Each structure stands twice: as structure tokens, then as C-alpha cells.
């Protein structure tokens, strides 16, 4: 396998994708997004896409780049457009508007075979009648033939026919007596190098039906690796594996990508995969990019309520509170006095209702107090290394409706019973606040704006 892999930046410029509408289809209203991720000078007729009754817009205003050698993860709920975006890179779908570049090439109208990409599918997509060896070699045989500058000459055509005839005629002979062309010897060398990296050397003579799920996935990865593409595309490749094997294969993919240094775009709906694998993560919802950042930045500085809720497991807790002063948040059951860093920003929200966001690990068991949250335990999930509690806020007459359950993470050695009354304090330096109208995050003045 060639070690001088040419990697490339992938650039999305105001990408749109729409499909003809079917009866009952309607375009979802996107969640509030960071304006810097949307084009303000778009040449695309947005109103045309949005108002035509015979089309449904799947992707809109997609503007970002994947850097050379970067592992970029696209994550979001089902139907958000992440797989469609991957198929647009691969050439399996046509753009409605905008452009996609790989390196210095605009690939909008190039056929898939000319884009120098390799794709790993959720379903593995192995050829069932071919051995593992031939599955790995298949793309190489086609690619090397297409890269030969003399492939259309009469002499090259005759040579290929002669070699093909010799290969067919000697196929029934023992391996030492079979004819192998120079090109086939190079392919064999590459296949064995890839098999060694993936630890599947002993599987090369097997058919796909004789492999386990994890082995099939490694073969699919190997077929992509063998081609030395500019870009790897991976569409939920681990979703068919069991939990243990998924964790093992996840680590293998990250290790291989770092070893090869090939630009990779990875699609998943699993935020745990996204957090553990990506150099950066692009969170998508309703056909738009919500936020692009490193895993920890997404976790600690979500740009809106959707990102805050989607990134993190268990998800963030949300409680409606009223701003009583520039540092005071009031709820019928508790009152929080915030640090001074919130004073300036909350002056503009006095008297308004905001959404308070608290992650489960930022709630601590405490004694009864007006600044602590009174709850009742509804469910205990003891996982051994940690325990999660599902809690119901204690109601009183000032609460108009039953609040949503809360989740708290506690020490696994803490004994808790169902129905027990517990009070929790909030780690005030870890809270999040969101505007209830726009769902955008409100940040204290000392925090920098998120990077993209």
C-alpha cells in the first residue's frame, strides 16, 4: 500500500439538497443556529426552496470545511440530513445548489469513481460470492486499470486480454503455477499489507457468510483502506455490531485513521461514538448545522438547547426559572444566587423566564435548603461504577403543571431507596441558561464564544 497518501480538505459551499415532495411531506422548522454557520450572501434562492409546495428541502446553508487528515463526525437524530450529506460527497446524490470541493477540485458533476473517495457502509456491502481476498482486491483492480494512462491504446488492450486469458487458463493449477501479472503482484502485496494491519490475514480465503459481524466490518474497512483514497466516508459502520464489539471496533477505526492520516467523514446518530472518535463534531438538526466544535467544547459550551440536549448521556436536565435580579434565578421550589460573572448578561433578562440547564453530574446530594432542589426518587439505575437517579421535583401549589423528571449521577456507594426524598445542590459554575424563545445559549461575560 502506498504510504505517501494524498489527503485533502473537503469544503462545503452553501450546499442545498431538496427532493420532490410526497403527499403529507413538509419541511421541518430548523432549530436556532449560529449565524456564522449560515451564508448571509447566499446565491441560492432560499425563498424558492422554502415556498415551493412540490419540493422538500433536506439540507440548507451547509458551509464548513473538513481539514486535511481530520476525523470529522456528523451527528444528529434520524432524518436530520447527515447521511444525505455523505451521499452528496460520494456522488450518490445530486446537489440542488452550492458546491463541494475535495482539495482543489470541484466535484459537483464528477461521477463517484472519479472522486477518489472510499465509502464504508452500514450494511458492509461485501460481494457474497467473492473471498475476503477478492473483496479487498476488487477496488484495486478497477482503480489501477483506470489510472493507467495507456489503458485505451491497442497494445495495452491486447496485453490485458492476453493476461486475462493466462490468468483464466492457469486458475485450476496449484498456486505456484498460476500466472500473475505485475499488476496482480502489486495488488497482492497491498492486500496482504492491509490484512496485516486489520489482523485478518487468516480470513483471506473465506467467504463473507463465514465471517462474524466484526470480521465483516474489518473487511469493509480494509477494502476502503486498500484504495488509498483522498477521503474516507463512513456511514454508521458500527450500528450492526453488539455493544462490546462496537467499542473495540471504534478504537480500531480511530487508531487506523491516525495511522493513515486520511481525511475522514464519519456519520452516526450515536453521540458517544461522536464524542470518542471525532477531532471535531458537526451537530445537525432539521437539515442545518447547529454547531461545529471539538467534543469537549460541544459538551461544555453548547450553542443552543438542541446541542445541549443531544450531546451528553444521560442528557442535560432543563428547568424553567425566572430572572428576579441580575444574579438571582427563582423557581417555586428553590432560588439560585449566581456568581458575579452572570450579572452583566442577566441585566437584559430581568423578569423574564429562561431555561436552566444542569448536567446530571453537576447535581450534588445536599441538606434541605431554599437554594437546593427538593426531589423524590422514582428510579435507581446502579451501574457499578456510578449510579443514576430518575427524580421528580416535589410539587407545590405555585407550580402550574408537573415538571419534567430530572436525572442525577451520584456516588455508587450511596444507598438510595425508591420514593425517598432527596435534596440536591447545583454546581453554579457549571450551569447553562437558554433563551426560551430562540433556544440560544446565554453565556456569562467571562466565557469566550464557541469556535467553529
C-alpha positions in Angstrom: 0.0 0.0 0.0 1.3 3.4 -0.9 2.5 5.2 2.2 2.5 8.7 0.5 -1.2 9.1 0.9 -2.5 12.4 -0.6 -5.1 13.7 1.8 -7.3 16.7 1.1 -9.6 19.2 2.5 -13.3 18.8 1.9 -15.1 22.1 1.5 -18.9 22.7 1.5 -20.1 26.0 0.0 -23.7 26.9 0.6 -24.9 23.3 -0.1 -28.6 22.7 -0.7 -30.5 19.5 -1.3 -34.2 19.1 -1.9 -36.4 16.2 -3.1 -39.8 16.2 -4.8 -42.5 16.3 -2.1 -44.8 13.4 -1.5 -48.3 13.7 0.0 -48.1 14.7 3.6 -44.4 15.8 3.5 -43.4 19.2 4.9 -40.1 20.8 5.7 -39.2 20.9 9.4 -38.6 24.2 11.0 -34.9 24.2 12.0 -33.6 24.9 15.5 -31.9 28.3 16.0 -28.3 28.0 14.8 -25.2 30.1 15.0 -25.4 32.8 12.2 -21.7 32.3 11.4 -22.6 28.8 10.1 -25.1 30.1 7.6 -24.4 32.1 4.5 -25.7 35.7 4.6 -24.8 36.3 1.0 -26.2 33.1 -0.5 -26.7 33.0 -4.2 -29.3 30.2 -3.7 -33.0 31.2 -4.0 -33.9 30.3 -0.4 -37.4 31.5 -0.7 -37.8 29.3 -3.8 -36.8 26.2 -1.9 -38.8 27.1 1.1 -42.0 28.1 -0.6 -42.4 25.7 -3.4 -45.1 23.2 -2.5 -43.7 20.4 -4.7 -40.3 20.1 -3.0 -39.0 19.3 0.5 -35.7 20.8 1.5 -33.4 18.3 3.2 -30.2 20.3 3.5 -29.8 24.1 3.5 -26.9 26.6 4.1 -24.3 23.9 4.6 -21.0 25.9 4.9 -18.0 24.3 6.6 -14.7 22.5 5.8 -13.1 19.3 6.9 -9.3 19.8 7.2 -6.6 17.7 5.7 -6.3 14.5 7.7 -9.1 15.4 10.1 -11.6 12.9 11.6 -14.9 14.8 11.3 -18.1 13.3 12.7 -21.6 14.3 11.5 -24.0 13.5 14.3 -27.7 14.2 14.7 -31.1 12.5 15.0 -32.6 10.3 12.3 -33.8 12.4 9.4 -31.5 15.4 10.1 -29.7 15.0 6.7 -26.3 13.6 7.8 -26.4 10.6 5.5 -27.7 12.7 2.6 -24.7 15.0 3.1 -22.4 12.0 3.0 -24.0 10.7 -0.2 -23.6 14.1 -1.8 -19.8 13.8 -1.2 -19.8 10.3 -2.6 -21.7 11.3 -5.7 -24.7 9.1 -4.9 -27.0 12.1 -4.8 -27.0 15.2 -7.0 -26.7 18.7 -5.4 -29.7 21.1 -5.7 -27.4 24.1 -5.1 -24.0 25.1 -3.9 -20.7 23.2 -4.4 -18.4 20.6 -2.8 -14.7 20.6 -3.2 -12.1 18.0 -2.4 -8.7 19.7 -2.4 -8.6 22.0 -5.4 -11.2 20.0 -7.4 -14.9 20.9 -7.6 -16.6 17.5 -7.6 -20.3 18.5 -8.2 -20.5 16.8 -11.6 -17.8 14.2 -11.3 -19.1 10.5 -11.2 -18.4 8.6 -8.0 -15.5 6.7 -9.5 -13.6 9.9 -10.3 -13.9 11.5 -6.9 -11.1 9.5 -5.2 -13.1 8.6 -2.2 -13.8 5.2 -0.5 -17.0 4.5 1.4 -17.8 2.1 4.2 -21.5 1.3 4.5 -23.7 0.3 7.5 -24.5 -3.0 5.7 -20.9 -3.8 4.9 -21.8 -4.2 1.2 -19.4 -7.2 0.6 -19.6 -9.3 -2.5 -21.0 -12.5 -1.2 -19.6 -14.8 -4.0 -16.0 -13.4 -3.5 -13.4 -14.4 -0.9 -12.1 -11.8 1.5 -9.0 -11.5 -0.6 -11.0 -10.7 -3.8 -13.3 -8.3 -1.9 -10.2 -6.4 -0.8 -8.6 -6.6 -4.3 -11.7 -5.7 -6.3 -11.4 -1.9 -6.0 -7.7 -2.1 -6.5 -8.1 -3.9 -9.8 -10.5 -1.3 -11.1 -8.6 1.7 -9.8 -5.2 0.6 -11.1 -6.7 -0.1 -14.5 -8.4 3.4 -14.6 -5.1 5.1 -13.5 -3.1 3.5 -16.4 -2.6 6.4 -18.9 -2.1 3.9 -21.7 -5.2 1.9 -21.0 -7.0 3.0 -24.2 -4.1 2.0 -26.5 -4.4 -1.0 -28.8 -1.2 -2.6 -27.3 -2.5 -2.1 -23.7 -5.8 -3.6 -24.7 -4.2 -6.7 -26.2 -1.9 -7.1 -23.2 -4.8 -7.0 -20.8 -6.7 -9.6 -22.9 -3.6 -11.9 -23.0 -3.0 -11.6 -19.3 -6.7 -12.2 -18.6 -6.6 -15.3 -20.7 -3.5 -16.6 -19.0 -5.0 -16.0 -15.6 -8.2 -17.9 -16.6 -6.2 -20.8 -18.2 -4.0 -21.3 -15.1 -6.6 -20.7 -12.4 -7.1 -24.5 -12.0 -3.4 -25.1 -11.4 -1.8 -25.1 -7.9 -0.9 -21.6 -6.7 2.9 -21.8 -7.6 2.0 -22.5 -11.2 -0.7 -19.9 -11.7 0.1 -16.8 -13.9 0.2 -13.5 -12.1 0.8 -10.2 -13.9 3.0 -7.5 -12.5 -0.2 -5.5 -11.6 -1.7 -8.5 -9.8 1.5 -8.9 -7.8 1.3 -5.3 -6.6 -2.4 -5.8 -5.7 -1.5 -8.9 -3.7 1.2 -7.0 -1.8 -1.3 -4.3 -0.9 -4.0 -6.7 0.1 -1.6 -8.5 2.5 -0.4 -5.2 4.0 -4.0 -4.2 4.7 -4.9 -7.6 6.1 -1.9 -7.4 8.4 -2.9 -4.0 9.7 -6.5 -5.2 10.4 -5.4 -8.7 11.6 -7.5 -10.6 9.1 -4.6 -12.5 7.3 -6.2 -15.8 8.3 -9.5 -14.8 6.8 -8.4 -14.1 3.2 -9.8 -17.4 1.8 -13.1 -17.2 3.5 -16.4 -16.1 2.0 -18.4 -13.3 3.7 -21.0 -15.8 5.0 -18.3 -17.5 7.0 -17.4 -14.2 8.9 -18.7 -12.7 12.1 -20.1 -9.2 12.1 -16.9 -7.7 13.4 -14.8 -9.5 10.8 -17.1 -8.3 8.0 -16.7 -4.8 9.2 -12.9 -5.1 9.2 -13.0 -6.4 5.7 -15.2 -3.5 4.6 -12.7 -1.1 6.3 -9.9 -2.9 4.5 -11.5 -2.6 1.1 -11.7 1.2 1.7 -8.1 1.4 3.0 -6.6 -0.6 0.2 -7.5 2.1 -2.4 -5.5 4.9 -0.6 -8.3 7.4 -1.3 -8.2 11.1 -0.6 -11.2 10.8 1.7 -12.8 8.0 3.7 -16.6 8.2 4.1 -18.2 6.1 6.8 -22.0 5.8 7.1 -22.9 4.4 10.6 -20.4 1.4 10.1 -20.8 0.2 13.7 -24.6 0.2 14.1 -24.9 -3.6 13.3 -22.4 -4.7 16.0 -23.1 -5.6 19.6 -22.0 -3.2 22.3 -18.7 -4.9 23.2 -17.6 -5.3 19.6 -18.7 -1.7 18.8 -16.4 -0.4 21.5 -13.5 -2.5 20.2 -14.0 -1.6 16.5 -14.5 2.1 17.4 -11.0 2.2 18.9 -9.6 0.3 15.9 -11.1 2.8 13.4 -9.6 5.8 15.3 -6.2 4.1 15.5 -6.2 3.3 11.8 -7.3 6.8 10.8 -4.5 8.3 12.8 -2.0 5.8 11.4 -3.1 6.5 7.8 -3.8 10.3 8.2 -6.6 10.2 5.7 -9.3 12.8 5.8 -12.4 11.0 7.2 -16.1 12.0 7.4 -18.0 9.7 9.7 -21.8 9.7 10.1 -23.5 8.4 13.3 -26.6 9.1 15.4 -24.7 7.9 18.5 -23.3 10.8 20.4 -21.0 8.5 22.4 -19.3 7.5 19.1 -19.1 11.1 18.1 -17.5 12.2 21.4 -14.9 9.4 21.5 -13.9 9.4 17.8 -14.0 12.8 16.2 -11.4 15.5 16.1 -14.4 17.8 15.6 -18.1 17.1 15.6 -20.7 18.8 13.4 -24.1 18.5 15.1 -27.0 18.6 12.7 -30.7 19.0 13.0 -33.5 19.6 10.5 -31.1 19.9 7.6 -28.8 22.5 9.2 -25.5 22.6 11.0 -26.2 23.6 14.6 -22.6 23.8 15.9 -19.1 22.5 14.9 -16.5 22.2 17.6 -14.3 19.8 19.5 -16.1 17.2 21.6 -15.3 18.9 24.9 -16.3 22.3 23.6 -19.7 21.0 22.5 -20.2 19.4 25.9 -19.1 22.4 27.9 -20.3 25.3 25.6 -23.3 24.1 23.6 -24.6 26.9 21.4 -28.3 26.1 21.8 -30.7 23.9 23.7 -30.7 21.2 21.0 -26.9 20.7 21.1 -27.0 20.8 24.9 -29.7 18.1 25.0 -28.2 15.9 22.2 -24.6 15.9 23.4 -24.2 14.1 26.7 -25.5 10.8 28.1 -27.7 10.9 30.1 -28.9 14.2 28.6 -28.9 17.6 30.3 -31.8 18.5 32.7 -33.9 21.5 31.9 -35.9 23.6 34.3 -37.8 26.8 33.7 -36.7 29.6 36.1 -37.5 33.3 36.4 -34.8 36.0 36.5 -35.5 38.0 39.7 -32.4 40.2 39.6 -29.1 40.2 37.7 -27.8 37.3 39.8 -31.0 35.6 41.1 -33.0 32.8 39.4 -36.2 31.8 41.1 -38.3 28.6 40.8 -41.3 27.8 43.0 -39.2 25.3 44.9 -35.8 26.9 45.1 -33.8 30.1 44.4 -30.3 30.2 43.0 -27.8 33.1 43.5 -25.4 33.1 40.6 -21.7 34.1 40.6 -20.9 37.7 39.6 -19.9 36.8 36.1 -23.6 36.4 35.2 -24.5 39.9 36.5 -23.9 41.9 33.3 -25.6 39.5 30.9 -28.7 38.8 33.0 -29.5 42.5 33.4 -31.2 42.3 30.0 -33.4 39.4 31.1 -34.8 40.7 34.4 -38.4 39.5 34.9 -38.2 37.0 32.0 -38.4 33.2 32.1 -35.3 31.3 31.0 -34.4 27.6 30.7 -31.9 26.4 33.3 -29.7 23.5 32.1 -27.9 21.2 34.5 -26.0 18.1 33.6 -26.6 15.0 35.9 -23.0 15.1 37.2 -23.4 18.7 38.3 -26.1 17.9 40.9 -24.8 17.1 44.4 -26.7 15.5 47.3 -27.3 18.2 50.0 -29.4 19.1 53.0 -32.8 20.8 52.9 -32.3 24.5 51.9 -34.0 27.2 49.9 -31.2 27.1 47.4 -31.4 23.4 46.9 -33.8 21.3 44.7 -36.3 19.1 46.6 -36.9 15.8 44.7 -38.4 12.3 45.1 -36.6 9.2 43.8 -38.6 7.5 41.0 -35.9 5.1 39.6 -32.5 3.9 40.6 -30.0 2.7 37.9 -27.0 1.2 39.6 -24.3 0.6 37.0 -21.5 -0.4 39.4 -19.0 2.4 38.7 -21.8 5.0 39.1 -25.5 5.3 39.9 -28.1 7.4 38.1 -31.3 8.5 39.8 -34.5 9.5 38.0 -36.1 12.2 40.1 -39.4 14.1 40.3 -39.3 17.7 41.5 -41.5 18.0 44.6 -44.6 19.9 43.6 -46.4 22.7 45.3 -49.4 24.9 44.6 -47.4 27.5 42.7 -46.4 25.0 40.0 -48.8 25.2 37.1 -48.0 21.7 35.8 -45.9 18.7 36.6 -42.2 19.3 35.9 -40.2 17.0 33.7 -38.2 14.3 35.5 -34.6 15.1 36.4 -31.5 12.8 36.3 -28.7 12.9 38.8 -25.4 11.0 39.0 -24.3 10.0 42.5 -21.6 8.0 44.1 -22.2 4.3 43.6 -21.7 3.6 47.3 -24.6 5.9 48.3 -27.6 3.9 49.3 -30.9 5.3 47.9 -34.4 3.9 48.0 -37.4 4.4 45.7 -39.7 7.1 46.9 -37.0 8.7 49.1 -37.0 12.4 49.5 -33.6 13.9 48.5 -32.3 17.5 48.1 -29.7 18.5 45.5 -27.4 21.5 45.3 -26.4 22.9 41.9 -22.8 23.4 40.9 -23.3 27.1 40.0 -20.1 27.4 37.9 -21.4 24.6 35.6 -25.0 25.8 34.8 -26.3 26.7 31.4 -29.0 29.2 30.5 -31.1 29.3 27.3 -33.5 31.9 25.9 -36.9 30.3 25.8 -37.9 31.9 22.5 -34.8 31.3 20.4 -33.3 28.4 22.5 -29.9 30.1 22.0 -27.4 29.8 24.9 -26.9 32.7 27.1 -23.3 33.0 28.3 -21.6 34.8 31.2 -19.2 37.5 30.1 -16.0 35.6 31.1 -16.7 32.7 28.7 -15.3 33.0 25.1 -17.6 32.5 22.1 -17.6 28.9 20.7 -15.2 28.2 17.8 -16.3 26.6 14.6 
